[in-house]
Amino acid sequence: MWQKARHYKFNDKTKKQRAFNTMNDTASKSHWYFRKAPDGNADETTFEFVSEPREAISEGGIRVATLFLSLDATNRVWLSDWDIYMEPVQIGERMRGFVLGEVIESENKDFPLGTLVTGLSTWSEEIVSSGEEFTQFHSSGDQDLAAAFGAMAVAGPTALHGLAAVAEIQEGEVVLVSAAAGAVGQLAGQIAKLKGCRTIGIAGGEEKCRRLRERFAYDVAIDYKQGDIESQLKEAAPLGVDVLFENVGGEVLDAGLAMMNDFGRVVVCGLISTYNAKEPVPGPFMFRNVIMRRLRIEGFVILDHIEHYPTYQRQIAQWLREGSIRFDVHTVDGLGSAVDAMNMLYSGENMGKVMVKVSDRALN
Ligand code: NDP
């Protein structure tokens, strides 16, 4: 169905839309529903993939065809019974996620046909909306859409905010990043390097460590799967660590805390090793270093800093355009693969930002 629509030769988007919608009017659209709270990793009982008749748009509303769905570690947190930073997803609701989509039907002048939009929406093939949750996404023709969306939506602003506003990194400092080959980690390392820092990345496995050095400009890569992270860190940072950009927690966090210099800053961006925990997570055992090394520890949630998004996004876009930074995306095909894609974040199978490709652009 999507393939056919792309072959229409109309120049006029309205005609294209009519043709497109006529073909799709009776079509069912798929959505993921949250069915059962997971005990550990999400599995086949956690969600249900449901095909439903197409919904009509309301007055002033829009219909968005999802192009890419961003898979983020926090998706799992939204399913937990923890007291978290926003409303969790409720059982019976469509699963929530960041999407990049194209407006394929519109009664809203702010969102003309063919507009690319991003927003916090649902794991759906198509989204019917008032437009409230969406903002326009501007991309230049030569840009890879998945990479641009992946870098701009969450990972780029998160890496930049954590380093610049929270850690206030200074030239010459030693910056340690965990989950360094992932979406946030690859950018954090490269940004710290651009700012004149020495960068040490921690990741799992030889291939990821090679990418840290060769693609993301890390000065040193540490493979935590080889064990004895502390000894590896001592060798990598003989003068200690000034900024720890923490994405993992657990043993990795402890090893980092043990390396901190006086007046160091620990940016708690994420604790992915704990999100699937079935029992309360102990530690960190080196918490005493908060006193001994006079550390500042600060957590943040990037959604609290939306007002800085335009500045962060401009900066990331410029670096990407200039080739000063790279951004690797791990794309999985088809909305039906969303749960497997989410679980890659926890198994570490992903080589870069995890994204599900849902469809191609229909109107442009
Ligand atoms: P990534 O692309 O980094 O993927 C997650 C990676 O985490 C995996 O590839 C794996 O890498 C590593 N990992 C998973 N489980 C473990 C484990 N038990 N021990 C050690 N490493 C593990 O994901 P994101 O970039 O989306 O997220 C990274 C972190 O940033 C998360 O903690 C997330 O919650 C946080 N985050 C926070 C935001 C905020 O606003 N504070 C916003 C966005 C993300 P490896 O193979 O190297 O083990």
Residues whose N, C-alpha, C, O or C-beta is under 5 A from the ligand:
A	BS01	NDP	L71 D72 A73 T74 V154 T158 A179 G182 A183 V184 G185 I202 A203 G204 N247 V248 V268 C269 G270 L271 I272 S273 F300 V301 I302 L303 M344 L345 Y346 G348 N350 G352 K353
